[in-house]
Amino acid sequence: ASKYDTYYELRFAHDHSIPIISVKMYRGDWPPCPACSNGRRDEFGCSQNKAVFGLDLPHIDMSPDFDAGQCARYIIEELEPKKKMSIQSESSEAMSSGRAPASMGDVADAFSPLPSLRAERMDSSPLELGCACSPAPRLYSALAACPVSSGKREEATSLTFKPNSTQEEIAEKIRKAFDKNEPMTKLELAGAGLGPVGAQALARALELNRTLTELRVQKTKISSGNAEVIAKALEKNQALTMLDLSGNEIGPPGAEAISRALMKNKALTSLMLNGNSIGDHGCKTLAKALEKSQVLTELRLGENKIGRVGGEALARALGVNRGLKQLELTKNLIKKEGVEAIAKALKGNQVLMRLTWTRQEIGPGGVKALEEAQASRSQ
């Protein structure tokens, strides 16, 4: 969009007390000057940036040789829920001297710490992509690995259905969970199959709810038909940011329904569909959604019987998508051609920072193709 977007975004954030930390990740003057096509200095843009960056805005000077781990710790400290404090400005010298940056100010227990950055351990080390010449991947990796423990985390509401639960009992439990006086932000469903009646109850609640941000419905035998009902609700829900349907039976039709929802939903950033047998067709529909929507930042598709066709569809999506930062493809059937297509797409994609595959399943040729893509991004 406009080269002056930074000014208006920061001005809006300041006027509405939205917490922002500015991080300088280049060599040169501060505040930044907008690029100008004719090679001349853009005085108007520079004056705008000088005005907005001169506000009480915490600032970290992260030149390419800056300690990414230290910078990550500063950011995590600022994003931890804390009591209301006044805004202060800190110079880059203060940052490099080891003092934490100024408080974010006017934020009281409202800004939870980086919900979409999750570090995970795997038996086989994942292949991680980034650009070695830029500090951004180093900072991203440091943030993912940085422990977040001082803030109070809200416990999820858990509903476990007994094996002999009737559909009506399951639906009633779901309705009661959403009818509580206290707003619910996290919900986990487990146990017996959700079934059509339970899926309808959940979908109806999602359509009306405005507080739930995380929903995990793992291994509840959600069928493709039930997934379609839930997907319809996602088209209307604009509060949920994380949905985990791992270990269900949504199949290609369910994946197709969720793909349609992704093109309308503007809130969901993390989607986990591991172990749903979506196959190439389901993967192709999700890839189409990624081509048109830039909202999703994390997608997990492990154990889904995805082959070469699905891999090539994802490659086309990665060629144009600039929102996705994490992609898991473990235990699939993509093989050489699909891996090479994805590797080729990654050469022009500087956004995806974590691609999870096991080295054994993609073979030496796949590993080599991805390593070449990584080297190309680092140039």
Summary of the structure (lengths in Angstrom):
residues: 379
radius of gyration: 22.5
end to end distance: 26.2
largest distance: 73.5
contacts: 1231
relative contact order: 0.08
helix: 42%
strand: 10%
